[in-house]
Amino acid sequence: MDLLSNDRWRSTWIEIFEKHTRGVEKLAVESEGGGEDAKRRAAAFARRFHGLLADYRRDPVAHGEPSVMRFCGLRQQCLREQGIADPYLSIKRRENEAALRLLPGLLQEIDATAMETRWRRLVENAFAGNIFDLGCAGTIAMYESGQADFHTVRARLPHRPWCLDDLDAFERRMSQTVHRKAVVFVDNAGADVVLGMIPFTRELLRRGTAVILTANTLPALNDITHEELVGLMGRVAQADRAIAQSLRDERLTLIASGNDIPLIDLSRVSGELAQASRDADLLVIEGMGRALESNFRTRFTADTLKIAMVKEPVVAEAVGAKLYGVACRFEPGK
Ligand code: MG
């Protein structure tokens, strides 16, 4: 989205970031211990970030070209300046535990699903898990009122055709090809990664595709970090033999992406990930920030699947989708 030339989009995004900051401030107080010092630093974070956004209201290039990516980066910088490590840490832990309890039943259900409909089921699981997103006002409200439950959301997913619906093409490709290596970019902790992307990854592994599962190096909202993913996969391996075996024989590897925001600039991933991805022939980018707000128009040489639930009105407008619609874009490699 070009926030430099589109004044309305720029001011809409500034407003989204301004409103969202109150919630981050509140969580920062809790995550830093709840005392007077925590309150002071959280308030200083909010003040500083609001100030930067106000600068952008006055001058569209106040701190470099305006973009959602830039605003995300500035927010992280303001948190770091106040020594606020990870406001979402306890929420991520709680959601991971809740999702882990549902995982064995879900894996059984997937294994009992006929091959013809299995990818559809796996993609739908990814959509439903992607509702756990504490970067959007709408989904924060759903989460707080207990309406972001995985099975409820999945049962209420829109019927096909989805807003962007390349599922048939993806299924066709999967029926013709077994990819050598997939790089899977995961998004949020909790149901998103545990019930969405881990079962998806397990199916790729089952077919003989090696998988690199890659998460952010540093915390960003409720995105799972690489370190958290390593711990989580250890837990998953205790419950699932296929994952355990894949980790042991290194067909499944976990690599930090180098990223620290909910979007991703794939020209700036970690050296380790770039090196390990050289022979990949399937790219899976999941989540609104990574698949729609960034990389939506980026074309790759490898087969690429971009999947996300659309949770922000301005993103829906930009990609031509409905709010809470779901997007499944498959782009064959060149
Ligand atoms: Mg996210």
py3Dmol code that shows the C-alpha trace and the ligand (Angstrom):
import py3Dmol

protein = """\
ATOM      1  CA  MET A   1       0.000   0.000   0.000  1.00  0.00           C
ATOM      2  CA  ASP A   2       1.412   3.330  -1.021  1.00  0.00           C
ATOM      3  CA  LEU A   3       0.927   5.563   2.020  1.00  0.00           C
ATOM      4  CA  LEU A   4       2.895   8.400   0.511  1.00  0.00           C
ATOM      5  CA  SER A   5       0.594   9.227  -2.384  1.00  0.00           C
ATOM      6  CA  ASN A   6      -2.663   8.032  -0.807  1.00  0.00           C
ATOM      7  CA  ASP A   7      -3.482  10.568   1.945  1.00  0.00           C
ATOM      8  CA  ARG A   8      -6.566   8.725   3.132  1.00  0.00           C
ATOM      9  CA  TRP A   9      -4.755   5.425   3.563  1.00  0.00           C
ATOM     10  CA  ARG A  10      -1.926   7.178   5.400  1.00  0.00           C
ATOM     11  CA  SER A  11      -4.246   8.893   7.848  1.00  0.00           C
ATOM     12  CA  THR A  12      -6.291   5.689   8.284  1.00  0.00           C
ATOM     13  CA  TRP A  13      -3.175   3.705   9.176  1.00  0.00           C
ATOM     14  CA  ILE A  14      -1.911   6.401  11.526  1.00  0.00           C
ATOM     15  CA  GLU A  15      -5.248   6.242  13.322  1.00  0.00           C
ATOM     16  CA  ILE A  16      -5.104   2.418  13.493  1.00  0.00           C
ATOM     17  CA  PHE A  17      -1.648   2.608  15.062  1.00  0.00           C
ATOM     18  CA  GLU A  18      -2.682   5.388  17.472  1.00  0.00           C
ATOM     19  CA  LYS A  19      -5.687   3.479  18.775  1.00  0.00           C
ATOM     20  CA  HIS A  20      -3.806   0.209  19.032  1.00  0.00           C
ATOM     21  CA  THR A  21      -1.057   1.781  21.149  1.00  0.00           C
ATOM     22  CA  ARG A  22      -3.337   2.053  24.223  1.00  0.00           C
ATOM     23  CA  GLY A  23      -3.607  -1.717  24.367  1.00  0.00           C
ATOM     24  CA  VAL A  24       0.139  -2.199  23.921  1.00  0.00           C
ATOM     25  CA  GLU A  25       0.777   0.288  26.744  1.00  0.00           C
ATOM     26  CA  LYS A  26      -1.563  -1.581  29.085  1.00  0.00           C
ATOM     27  CA  LEU A  27       0.056  -4.930  28.315  1.00  0.00           C
ATOM     28  CA  ALA A  28       3.525  -3.389  28.667  1.00  0.00           C
ATOM     29  CA  VAL A  29       2.713  -2.281  32.227  1.00  0.00           C
ATOM     30  CA  GLU A  30       1.715  -5.848  33.122  1.00  0.00           C
ATOM     31  CA  SER A  31       4.599  -7.544  31.325  1.00  0.00           C
ATOM     32  CA  GLU A  32       7.134  -5.270  33.032  1.00  0.00           C
ATOM     33  CA  GLY A  33       5.865  -6.102  36.515  1.00  0.00           C
ATOM     34  CA  GLY A  34       2.998  -3.654  37.040  1.00  0.00           C
ATOM     35  CA  GLY A  35       4.907  -1.262  39.347  1.00  0.00           C
ATOM     36  CA  GLU A  36       5.454   2.488  39.140  1.00  0.00           C
ATOM     37  CA  ASP A  37       8.561   2.084  37.004  1.00  0.00           C
ATOM     38  CA  ALA A  38       6.677  -0.137  34.556  1.00  0.00           C
ATOM     39  CA  LYS A  39       3.863   2.418  34.327  1.00  0.00           C
ATOM     40  CA  ARG A  40       6.340   5.228  33.721  1.00  0.00           C
ATOM     41  CA  ARG A  41       8.189   3.376  30.954  1.00  0.00           C
ATOM     42  CA  ALA A  42       5.000   2.174  29.268  1.00  0.00           C
ATOM     43  CA  ALA A  43       3.623   5.723  29.289  1.00  0.00           C
ATOM     44  CA  ALA A  44       6.923   7.014  27.876  1.00  0.00           C
ATOM     45  CA  PHE A  45       6.710   4.428  25.092  1.00  0.00           C
ATOM     46  CA  ALA A  46       3.169   5.506  24.174  1.00  0.00           C
ATOM     47  CA  ARG A  47       4.038   9.201  24.333  1.00  0.00           C
ATOM     48  CA  ARG A  48       7.085   8.794  22.117  1.00  0.00           C
ATOM     49  CA  PHE A  49       5.310   6.623  19.536  1.00  0.00           C
ATOM     50  CA  HIS A  50       2.277   8.928  19.432  1.00  0.00           C
ATOM     51  CA  GLY A  51       4.706  11.787  18.888  1.00  0.00           C
ATOM     52  CA  LEU A  52       6.276  10.055  15.891  1.00  0.00           C
ATOM     53  CA  LEU A  53       2.832   9.347  14.408  1.00  0.00           C
ATOM     54  CA  ALA A  54       1.852  12.987  14.989  1.00  0.00           C
ATOM     55  CA  ASP A  55       4.993  13.999  13.080  1.00  0.00           C
ATOM     56  CA  TYR A  56       3.737  11.886  10.171  1.00  0.00           C
ATOM     57  CA  ARG A  57       0.379  13.642  10.311  1.00  0.00           C
ATOM     58  CA  ARG A  58       2.185  16.963   9.830  1.00  0.00           C
ATOM     59  CA  ASP A  59       4.829  15.757   7.418  1.00  0.00           C
ATOM     60  CA  PRO A  60       4.265  12.589   5.318  1.00  0.00           C
ATOM     61  CA  VAL A  61       8.006  11.851   5.236  1.00  0.00           C
ATOM     62  CA  ALA A  62       8.795  12.969   8.800  1.00  0.00           C
ATOM     63  CA  HIS A  63      10.876   9.877   9.642  1.00  0.00           C
ATOM     64  CA  GLY A  64      11.374   8.379   6.213  1.00  0.00           C
ATOM     65  CA  GLU A  65       8.808   7.244   3.678  1.00  0.00           C
ATOM     66  CA  PRO A  66       5.528   6.307   5.399  1.00  0.00           C
ATOM     67  CA  SER A  67       4.522   2.656   5.255  1.00  0.00           C
ATOM     68  CA  VAL A  68       2.877   0.117   7.530  1.00  0.00           C
ATOM     69  CA  MET A  69       6.269  -1.537   7.753  1.00  0.00           C
ATOM     70  CA  ARG A  70       7.904   1.715   8.856  1.00  0.00           C
ATOM     71  CA  PHE A  71       5.252   2.354  11.528  1.00  0.00           C
ATOM     72  CA  CYS A  72       5.695  -1.198  12.844  1.00  0.00           C
ATOM     73  CA  GLY A  73       9.458  -0.666  13.004  1.00  0.00           C
ATOM     74  CA  LEU A  74       9.077   2.642  14.857  1.00  0.00           C
ATOM     75  CA  ARG A  75       6.745   1.020  17.398  1.00  0.00           C
ATOM     76  CA  GLN A  76       9.303  -1.709  18.104  1.00  0.00           C
ATOM     77  CA  GLN A  77      12.026   0.903  18.415  1.00  0.00           C
ATOM     78  CA  CYS A  78       9.980   2.894  20.959  1.00  0.00           C
ATOM     79  CA  LEU A  79       9.375  -0.265  23.022  1.00  0.00           C
ATOM     80  CA  ARG A  80      13.065  -1.113  22.958  1.00  0.00           C
ATOM     81  CA  GLU A  81      14.024   2.432  24.012  1.00  0.00           C
ATOM     82  CA  GLN A  82      12.038   1.884  27.208  1.00  0.00           C
ATOM     83  CA  GLY A  83      13.442  -1.601  27.787  1.00  0.00           C
ATOM     84  CA  ILE A  84      10.024  -3.208  27.257  1.00  0.00           C
ATOM     85  CA  ALA A  85      10.906  -6.698  26.114  1.00  0.00           C
ATOM     86  CA  ASP A  86       7.644  -8.367  25.124  1.00  0.00           C
ATOM     87  CA  PRO A  87       4.202  -7.070  26.198  1.00  0.00           C
ATOM     88  CA  TYR A  88       2.480 -10.135  24.716  1.00  0.00           C
ATOM     89  CA  LEU A  89       4.610 -12.815  26.372  1.00  0.00           C
ATOM     90  CA  SER A  90       2.067 -14.118  28.887  1.00  0.00           C
ATOM     91  CA  ILE A  91      -0.819 -14.016  26.381  1.00  0.00           C
ATOM     92  CA  LYS A  92       1.254 -15.996  23.859  1.00  0.00           C
ATOM     93  CA  ARG A  93       2.094 -18.611  26.518  1.00  0.00           C
ATOM     94  CA  ARG A  94      -1.519 -18.974  27.580  1.00  0.00           C
ATOM     95  CA  GLU A  95      -2.745 -19.292  23.993  1.00  0.00           C
ATOM     96  CA  ASN A  96      -0.052 -21.836  23.120  1.00  0.00           C
ATOM     97  CA  GLU A  97      -1.119 -24.005  26.066  1.00  0.00           C
ATOM     98  CA  ALA A  98      -4.801 -23.778  25.099  1.00  0.00           C
ATOM     99  CA  ALA A  99      -4.059 -24.659  21.468  1.00  0.00           C
ATOM    100  CA  LEU A 100      -1.757 -27.554  22.421  1.00  0.00           C
ATOM    101  CA  ARG A 101      -4.669 -29.154  24.262  1.00  0.00           C
ATOM    102  CA  LEU A 102      -6.712 -29.147  21.049  1.00  0.00           C
ATOM    103  CA  LEU A 103      -3.886 -30.364  18.789  1.00  0.00           C
ATOM    104  CA  PRO A 104      -4.101 -34.185  19.209  1.00  0.00           C
ATOM    105  CA  GLY A 105      -7.821 -34.205  18.390  1.00  0.00           C
ATOM    106  CA  LEU A 106      -7.269 -31.965  15.393  1.00  0.00           C
ATOM    107  CA  LEU A 107      -4.461 -34.140  14.023  1.00  0.00           C
ATOM    108  CA  GLN A 108      -6.689 -37.205  14.335  1.00  0.00           C
ATOM    109  CA  GLU A 109      -9.410 -35.381  12.459  1.00  0.00           C
ATOM    110  CA  ILE A 110      -6.981 -34.409   9.681  1.00  0.00           C
ATOM    111  CA  ASP A 111      -5.633 -37.955   9.372  1.00  0.00           C
ATOM    112  CA  ALA A 112      -9.204 -39.197   8.985  1.00  0.00           C
ATOM    113  CA  THR A 113      -9.948 -36.638   6.245  1.00  0.00           C
ATOM    114  CA  ALA A 114      -9.919 -37.985   2.683  1.00  0.00           C
ATOM    115  CA  MET A 115      -6.943 -36.874   0.589  1.00  0.00           C
ATOM    116  CA  GLU A 116      -9.196 -35.035  -1.889  1.00  0.00           C
ATOM    117  CA  THR A 117     -10.335 -32.592   0.786  1.00  0.00           C
ATOM    118  CA  ARG A 118      -7.329 -32.603   3.069  1.00  0.00           C
ATOM    119  CA  TRP A 119      -5.570 -29.479   1.752  1.00  0.00           C
ATOM    120  CA  ARG A 120      -8.811 -27.589   1.928  1.00  0.00           C
ATOM    121  CA  ARG A 121      -9.224 -28.642   5.553  1.00  0.00           C
ATOM    122  CA  LEU A 122      -5.639 -27.649   6.341  1.00  0.00           C
ATOM    123  CA  VAL A 123      -6.044 -24.234   4.702  1.00  0.00           C
ATOM    124  CA  GLU A 124      -9.330 -23.694   6.569  1.00  0.00           C
ATOM    125  CA  ASN A 125      -7.578 -24.553   9.823  1.00  0.00           C
ATOM    126  CA  ALA A 126      -4.955 -21.942   9.001  1.00  0.00           C
ATOM    127  CA  PHE A 127      -7.665 -19.336   8.340  1.00  0.00           C
ATOM    128  CA  ALA A 128      -9.438 -20.132  11.608  1.00  0.00           C
ATOM    129  CA  GLY A 129      -6.219 -20.020  13.642  1.00  0.00           C
ATOM    130  CA  ASN A 130      -5.296 -16.703  12.036  1.00  0.00           C
ATOM    131  CA  ILE A 131      -8.199 -15.033  13.900  1.00  0.00           C
ATOM    132  CA  PHE A 132      -5.886 -14.898  16.931  1.00  0.00           C
ATOM    133  CA  ASP A 133      -4.398 -11.569  15.967  1.00  0.00           C
ATOM    134  CA  LEU A 134      -3.921  -8.882  18.569  1.00  0.00           C
ATOM    135  CA  GLY A 135      -2.859  -6.341  15.989  1.00  0.00           C
ATOM    136  CA  CYS A 136      -6.436  -5.536  14.873  1.00  0.00           C
ATOM    137  CA  ALA A 137      -9.157  -3.744  16.823  1.00  0.00           C
ATOM    138  CA  GLY A 138     -11.859  -6.146  15.594  1.00  0.00           C
ATOM    139  CA  THR A 139     -10.065  -9.346  16.505  1.00  0.00           C
ATOM    140  CA  ILE A 140      -8.876  -7.920  19.848  1.00  0.00           C
ATOM    141  CA  ALA A 141     -12.551  -7.349  20.727  1.00  0.00           C
ATOM    142  CA  MET A 142     -13.398 -10.905  19.620  1.00  0.00           C
ATOM    143  CA  TYR A 143     -10.545 -12.301  21.684  1.00  0.00           C
ATOM    144  CA  GLU A 144     -11.559 -10.340  24.771  1.00  0.00           C
ATOM    145  CA  SER A 145     -15.194 -11.417  24.507  1.00  0.00           C
ATOM    146  CA  GLY A 146     -14.246 -15.074  23.989  1.00  0.00           C
ATOM    147  CA  GLN A 147     -15.464 -15.207  20.370  1.00  0.00           C
ATOM    148  CA  ALA A 148     -12.102 -16.067  18.854  1.00  0.00           C
ATOM    149  CA  ASP A 149     -12.483 -19.758  19.653  1.00  0.00           C
ATOM    150  CA  PHE A 150     -10.851 -21.879  16.936  1.00  0.00           C
ATOM    151  CA  HIS A 151     -13.666 -24.349  16.295  1.00  0.00           C
ATOM    152  CA  THR A 152     -16.362 -21.661  16.355  1.00  0.00           C
ATOM    153  CA  VAL A 153     -14.449 -19.492  13.899  1.00  0.00           C
ATOM    154  CA  ARG A 154     -13.772 -22.455  11.614  1.00  0.00           C
ATOM    155  CA  ALA A 155     -17.444 -23.421  11.578  1.00  0.00           C
ATOM    156  CA  ARG A 156     -18.316 -19.880  10.528  1.00  0.00           C
ATOM    157  CA  LEU A 157     -15.718 -19.409   7.778  1.00  0.00           C
ATOM    158  CA  PRO A 158     -17.129 -17.943   4.566  1.00  0.00           C
ATOM    159  CA  HIS A 159     -18.246 -20.378   1.887  1.00  0.00           C
ATOM    160  CA  ARG A 160     -16.254 -20.720  -1.313  1.00  0.00           C
ATOM    161  CA  PRO A 161     -15.442 -19.065  -3.539  1.00  0.00           C
ATOM    162  CA  TRP A 162     -13.396 -17.070  -1.039  1.00  0.00           C
ATOM    163  CA  CYS A 163     -12.393 -13.438  -1.754  1.00  0.00           C
ATOM    164  CA  LEU A 164      -9.176 -14.697  -3.285  1.00  0.00           C
ATOM    165  CA  ASP A 165      -9.565 -18.354  -4.057  1.00  0.00           C
ATOM    166  CA  ASP A 166      -6.791 -20.261  -5.793  1.00  0.00           C
ATOM    167  CA  LEU A 167      -7.349 -23.405  -3.755  1.00  0.00           C
ATOM    168  CA  ASP A 168      -8.189 -25.516  -6.824  1.00  0.00           C
ATOM    169  CA  ALA A 169      -4.914 -24.540  -8.490  1.00  0.00           C
ATOM    170  CA  PHE A 170      -2.977 -25.267  -5.301  1.00  0.00           C
ATOM    171  CA  GLU A 171      -4.645 -28.677  -4.906  1.00  0.00           C
ATOM    172  CA  ARG A 172      -3.913 -29.481  -8.533  1.00  0.00           C
ATOM    173  CA  ARG A 173      -0.257 -28.598  -8.086  1.00  0.00           C
ATOM    174  CA  MET A 174      -0.036 -30.686  -4.927  1.00  0.00           C
ATOM    175  CA  SER A 175      -1.564 -33.662  -6.732  1.00  0.00           C
ATOM    176  CA  GLN A 176       1.079 -33.391  -9.493  1.00  0.00           C
ATOM    177  CA  THR A 177       4.193 -32.506  -7.535  1.00  0.00           C
ATOM    178  CA  VAL A 178       6.001 -33.341  -4.359  1.00  0.00           C
ATOM    179  CA  HIS A 179       8.098 -30.309  -3.528  1.00  0.00           C
ATOM    180  CA  ARG A 180      11.709 -30.775  -2.501  1.00  0.00           C
ATOM    181  CA  LYS A 181      11.793 -28.122   0.195  1.00  0.00           C
ATOM    182  CA  ALA A 182       9.256 -25.694   1.602  1.00  0.00           C
ATOM    183  CA  VAL A 183       9.915 -22.507   3.538  1.00  0.00           C
ATOM    184  CA  VAL A 184       6.953 -21.767   5.784  1.00  0.00           C
ATOM    185  CA  PHE A 185       6.662 -18.310   7.343  1.00  0.00           C
ATOM    186  CA  VAL A 186       4.491 -18.518  10.446  1.00  0.00           C
ATOM    187  CA  ASP A 187       2.577 -15.661  12.037  1.00  0.00           C
ATOM    188  CA  ASN A 188       0.918 -15.630  15.459  1.00  0.00           C
ATOM    189  CA  ALA A 189       1.358 -17.804  18.542  1.00  0.00           C
ATOM    190  CA  GLY A 190      -1.531 -19.923  19.831  1.00  0.00           C
ATOM    191  CA  ALA A 191      -4.136 -21.429  17.510  1.00  0.00           C
ATOM    192  CA  ASP A 192      -2.554 -19.768  14.481  1.00  0.00           C
ATOM    193  CA  VAL A 193       0.710 -21.685  14.565  1.00  0.00           C
ATOM    194  CA  VAL A 194      -0.373 -24.717  16.631  1.00  0.00           C
ATOM    195  CA  LEU A 195      -3.650 -25.577  14.891  1.00  0.00           C
ATOM    196  CA  GLY A 196      -2.988 -23.899  11.555  1.00  0.00           C
ATOM    197  CA  MET A 197       0.614 -24.044  10.423  1.00  0.00           C
ATOM    198  CA  ILE A 198       1.951 -27.037  12.360  1.00  0.00           C
ATOM    199  CA  PRO A 199      -0.631 -29.470  10.906  1.00  0.00           C
ATOM    200  CA  PHE A 200      -0.024 -27.918   7.463  1.00  0.00           C
ATOM    201  CA  THR A 201       3.719 -28.473   7.891  1.00  0.00           C
ATOM    202  CA  ARG A 202       3.142 -32.034   9.088  1.00  0.00           C
ATOM    203  CA  GLU A 203       1.243 -32.824   5.893  1.00  0.00           C
ATOM    204  CA  LEU A 204       4.072 -31.446   3.748  1.00  0.00           C
ATOM    205  CA  LEU A 205       6.552 -33.611   5.685  1.00  0.00           C
ATOM    206  CA  ARG A 206       4.343 -36.676   5.354  1.00  0.00           C
ATOM    207  CA  ARG A 207       4.509 -36.318   1.568  1.00  0.00           C
ATOM    208  CA  GLY A 208       8.302 -36.174   1.630  1.00  0.00           C
ATOM    209  CA  THR A 209       8.887 -32.430   1.447  1.00  0.00           C
ATOM    210  CA  ALA A 210      11.592 -31.039   3.727  1.00  0.00           C
ATOM    211  CA  VAL A 211      10.332 -28.010   5.636  1.00  0.00           C
ATOM    212  CA  ILE A 212      11.969 -24.950   7.124  1.00  0.00           C
ATOM    213  CA  LEU A 213       9.634 -23.419   9.677  1.00  0.00           C
ATOM    214  CA  THR A 214      10.645 -19.832  10.201  1.00  0.00           C
ATOM    215  CA  ALA A 215       9.472 -17.339  12.812  1.00  0.00           C
ATOM    216  CA  ASN A 216      10.534 -13.845  13.873  1.00  0.00           C
ATOM    217  CA  THR A 217      13.860 -13.464  15.645  1.00  0.00           C
ATOM    218  CA  LEU A 218      12.500 -10.779  18.002  1.00  0.00           C
ATOM    219  CA  PRO A 219       9.018 -10.289  19.505  1.00  0.00           C
ATOM    220  CA  ALA A 220       6.377  -8.339  17.551  1.00  0.00           C
ATOM    221  CA  LEU A 221       2.843  -8.163  18.996  1.00  0.00           C
ATOM    222  CA  ASN A 222       1.519 -11.705  19.405  1.00  0.00           C
ATOM    223  CA  ASP A 223       3.677 -13.224  16.668  1.00  0.00           C
ATOM    224  CA  ILE A 224       5.498 -16.330  17.832  1.00  0.00           C
ATOM    225  CA  THR A 225       9.265 -15.875  18.042  1.00  0.00           C
ATOM    226  CA  HIS A 226      11.842 -18.396  16.879  1.00  0.00           C
ATOM    227  CA  GLU A 227      12.877 -19.163  20.465  1.00  0.00           C
ATOM    228  CA  GLU A 228       9.256 -19.767  21.462  1.00  0.00           C
ATOM    229  CA  LEU A 229       8.738 -21.942  18.392  1.00  0.00           C
ATOM    230  CA  VAL A 230      11.710 -24.121  19.336  1.00  0.00           C
ATOM    231  CA  GLY A 231      10.166 -24.732  22.770  1.00  0.00           C
ATOM    232  CA  LEU A 232       6.729 -25.267  21.290  1.00  0.00           C
ATOM    233  CA  MET A 233       7.928 -27.822  18.732  1.00  0.00           C
ATOM    234  CA  GLY A 234       9.557 -29.780  21.548  1.00  0.00           C
ATOM    235  CA  ARG A 235       6.137 -29.998  23.162  1.00  0.00           C
ATOM    236  CA  VAL A 236       4.447 -30.929  19.877  1.00  0.00           C
ATOM    237  CA  ALA A 237       7.049 -33.639  19.294  1.00  0.00           C
ATOM    238  CA  GLN A 238       6.053 -35.244  22.597  1.00  0.00           C
ATOM    239  CA  ALA A 239       2.501 -35.562  21.311  1.00  0.00           C
ATOM    240  CA  ASP A 240       3.134 -36.442  17.672  1.00  0.00           C
ATOM    241  CA  ARG A 241       5.508 -39.083  16.360  1.00  0.00           C
ATOM    242  CA  ALA A 242       5.669 -37.713  12.803  1.00  0.00           C
ATOM    243  CA  ILE A 243       6.862 -34.293  13.987  1.00  0.00           C
ATOM    244  CA  ALA A 244       9.276 -35.891  16.465  1.00  0.00           C
ATOM    245  CA  GLN A 245      10.816 -38.063  13.741  1.00  0.00           C
ATOM    246  CA  SER A 246      11.090 -35.157  11.274  1.00  0.00           C
ATOM    247  CA  LEU A 247      12.922 -33.043  13.848  1.00  0.00           C
ATOM    248  CA  ARG A 248      15.276 -35.921  14.624  1.00  0.00           C
ATOM    249  CA  ASP A 249      16.210 -36.589  11.002  1.00  0.00           C
ATOM    250  CA  GLU A 250      16.302 -32.829  10.280  1.00  0.00           C
ATOM    251  CA  ARG A 251      13.742 -32.894   7.496  1.00  0.00           C
ATOM    252  CA  LEU A 252      12.038 -30.303   9.655  1.00  0.00           C
ATOM    253  CA  THR A 253      14.292 -27.433  10.674  1.00  0.00           C
ATOM    254  CA  LEU A 254      13.525 -24.262  12.594  1.00  0.00           C
ATOM    255  CA  ILE A 255      15.361 -21.123  11.524  1.00  0.00           C
ATOM    256  CA  ALA A 256      14.983 -17.574  12.825  1.00  0.00           C
ATOM    257  CA  SER A 257      13.874 -15.229  10.049  1.00  0.00           C
ATOM    258  CA  GLY A 258      15.781 -12.178  11.301  1.00  0.00           C
ATOM    259  CA  ASN A 259      12.502 -10.244  11.381  1.00  0.00           C
ATOM    260  CA  ASP A 260      11.068  -8.180  14.251  1.00  0.00           C
ATOM    261  CA  ILE A 261       7.732  -6.882  12.937  1.00  0.00           C
ATOM    262  CA  PRO A 262       4.370  -8.452  11.927  1.00  0.00           C
ATOM    263  CA  LEU A 263       5.079  -7.782   8.227  1.00  0.00           C
ATOM    264  CA  ILE A 264       8.193  -9.061   6.481  1.00  0.00           C
ATOM    265  CA  ASP A 265      10.661  -7.732   3.972  1.00  0.00           C
ATOM    266  CA  LEU A 266      12.004 -10.904   2.372  1.00  0.00           C
ATOM    267  CA  SER A 267      15.035  -9.096   0.971  1.00  0.00           C
ATOM    268  CA  ARG A 268      16.247  -8.699   4.552  1.00  0.00           C
ATOM    269  CA  VAL A 269      15.902 -12.130   6.130  1.00  0.00           C
ATOM    270  CA  SER A 270      18.696 -13.666   8.213  1.00  0.00           C
ATOM    271  CA  GLY A 271      21.734 -14.971   6.362  1.00  0.00           C
ATOM    272  CA  GLU A 272      21.053 -18.414   7.767  1.00  0.00           C
ATOM    273  CA  LEU A 273      17.530 -18.487   6.362  1.00  0.00           C
ATOM    274  CA  ALA A 274      18.628 -17.115   2.982  1.00  0.00           C
ATOM    275  CA  GLN A 275      21.309 -19.785   2.748  1.00  0.00           C
ATOM    276  CA  ALA A 276      19.028 -22.636   3.798  1.00  0.00           C
ATOM    277  CA  SER A 277      16.279 -21.506   1.377  1.00  0.00           C
ATOM    278  CA  ARG A 278      18.407 -21.613  -1.752  1.00  0.00           C
ATOM    279  CA  ASP A 279      17.002 -24.908  -3.023  1.00  0.00           C
ATOM    280  CA  ALA A 280      13.424 -24.367  -1.810  1.00  0.00           C
ATOM    281  CA  ASP A 281      10.669 -24.830  -4.393  1.00  0.00           C
ATOM    282  CA  LEU A 282       7.661 -23.967  -2.234  1.00  0.00           C
ATOM    283  CA  LEU A 283       7.084 -20.806  -0.254  1.00  0.00           C
ATOM    284  CA  VAL A 284       4.212 -20.555   2.220  1.00  0.00           C
ATOM    285  CA  ILE A 285       3.492 -17.099   3.618  1.00  0.00           C
ATOM    286  CA  GLU A 286       0.766 -17.060   6.229  1.00  0.00           C
ATOM    287  CA  GLY A 287      -0.992 -14.183   7.959  1.00  0.00           C
ATOM    288  CA  MET A 288      -2.356 -10.803   6.983  1.00  0.00           C
ATOM    289  CA  GLY A 289       0.825  -8.839   7.714  1.00  0.00           C
ATOM    290  CA  ARG A 290       3.188 -11.093   5.812  1.00  0.00           C
ATOM    291  CA  ALA A 291       0.952 -12.287   2.973  1.00  0.00           C
ATOM    292  CA  LEU A 292      -1.263  -9.246   2.286  1.00  0.00           C
ATOM    293  CA  GLU A 293       0.175  -6.063   3.845  1.00  0.00           C
ATOM    294  CA  SER A 294       3.584  -7.032   2.543  1.00  0.00           C
ATOM    295  CA  ASN A 295       4.446  -9.434  -0.305  1.00  0.00           C
ATOM    296  CA  PHE A 296       0.935  -9.395  -1.783  1.00  0.00           C
ATOM    297  CA  ARG A 297       2.220  -8.225  -5.156  1.00  0.00           C
ATOM    298  CA  THR A 298       5.649  -9.778  -4.847  1.00  0.00           C
ATOM    299  CA  ARG A 299       6.188 -12.614  -7.313  1.00  0.00           C
ATOM    300  CA  PHE A 300       8.596 -15.382  -6.503  1.00  0.00           C
ATOM    301  CA  THR A 301      10.428 -17.908  -8.631  1.00  0.00           C
ATOM    302  CA  ALA A 302       9.183 -20.765  -6.431  1.00  0.00           C
ATOM    303  CA  ASP A 303       5.576 -21.942  -6.089  1.00  0.00           C
ATOM    304  CA  THR A 304       4.017 -19.617  -3.549  1.00  0.00           C
ATOM    305  CA  LEU A 305       0.986 -19.949  -1.312  1.00  0.00           C
ATOM    306  CA  LYS A 306      -0.248 -16.844   0.486  1.00  0.00           C
ATOM    307  CA  ILE A 307      -2.986 -17.476   3.027  1.00  0.00           C
ATOM    308  CA  ALA A 308      -4.625 -15.127   5.510  1.00  0.00           C
ATOM    309  CA  MET A 309      -7.803 -13.948   7.086  1.00  0.00           C
ATOM    310  CA  VAL A 310      -8.584 -10.321   6.243  1.00  0.00           C
ATOM    311  CA  LYS A 311      -9.148  -8.531   9.540  1.00  0.00           C
ATOM    312  CA  GLU A 312      -8.593  -4.824   8.881  1.00  0.00           C
ATOM    313  CA  PRO A 313     -11.051  -2.821   6.719  1.00  0.00           C
ATOM    314  CA  VAL A 314      -8.295  -0.867   4.962  1.00  0.00           C
ATOM    315  CA  VAL A 315      -6.477  -4.105   4.041  1.00  0.00           C
ATOM    316  CA  ALA A 316      -9.731  -5.561   2.730  1.00  0.00           C
ATOM    317  CA  GLU A 317     -10.087  -2.503   0.519  1.00  0.00           C
ATOM    318  CA  ALA A 318      -6.503  -2.685  -0.721  1.00  0.00           C
ATOM    319  CA  VAL A 319      -6.611  -6.343  -1.738  1.00  0.00           C
ATOM    320  CA  GLY A 320     -10.224  -6.327  -2.938  1.00  0.00           C
ATOM    321  CA  ALA A 321     -11.531  -8.624  -0.207  1.00  0.00           C
ATOM    322  CA  LYS A 322     -14.353  -8.555   2.320  1.00  0.00           C
ATOM    323  CA  LEU A 323     -13.721  -7.932   6.006  1.00  0.00           C
ATOM    324  CA  TYR A 324     -13.241 -11.338   7.673  1.00  0.00           C
ATOM    325  CA  GLY A 325     -13.047 -12.822   4.235  1.00  0.00           C
ATOM    326  CA  VAL A 326     -10.258 -15.286   3.649  1.00  0.00           C
ATOM    327  CA  ALA A 327      -7.543 -15.135   1.044  1.00  0.00           C
ATOM    328  CA  CYS A 328      -5.833 -18.121  -0.549  1.00  0.00           C
ATOM    329  CA  ARG A 329      -3.548 -17.071  -3.355  1.00  0.00           C
ATOM    330  CA  PHE A 330      -1.434 -19.610  -5.189  1.00  0.00           C
ATOM    331  CA  GLU A 331       1.196 -18.388  -7.637  1.00  0.00           C
ATOM    332  CA  PRO A 332       3.044 -21.052  -9.614  1.00  0.00           C
ATOM    333  CA  GLY A 333       6.803 -20.613  -9.721  1.00  0.00           C
ATOM    334  CA  LYS A 334       8.446 -19.175 -12.786  1.00  0.00           C
TER     335      LYS A 334
END
"""
ligand_1 = """\
1
MG
Mg 0.800 -11.491 13.559
"""
view = py3Dmol.view(width=600, height=400)
view.addModel(protein, "pdb")
view.setStyle({"model": 0}, {"cartoon": {"style": "trace"}})
view.addModel(ligand_1, "xyz")
view.setStyle({"model": 1}, {"stick": {}})
view.zoomTo()
view.show()
